[in-house]
Amino acid sequence: GTLSVNNVENPAWTGGLDILRGTVATNRETGFGTGPISLAAGKVVWSGANTATWTVPNDLTIAAASGPAYGEINVDNASGTVAAPFTVNFTGAPFPS
């Protein structure tokens, strides 16, 4: 399934997201708060618009307790007509390399 956290900024929420499977999506820069995001199997989506530049502070981890982990990080320019870049800068710790 899909959990959408739309139309609200959550900069004060420092909890995290632990995604075992499915999709979480937001259309706000701090829609997921500032806590860590962990993916075992699933997708995280940030949807913005033309000319927007977002700084996403979340630490991202793609790992499973057992077996392989499958994670997708998706940045989507959701403008009707893409006329300029939608830029996202990730400043949290990256998933293990």
Buried (B, 14 or more C-beta within 10 A) or exposed (E): EEEEBEEEEBEEBEEBBEBEEEBBBBBBBBBBBBBBBBBBBBBBBBBBBBEBEBEBBBBBBBEBEEEEBEBEBEBBBBBEEEEEEBEBEBEBEEBEE
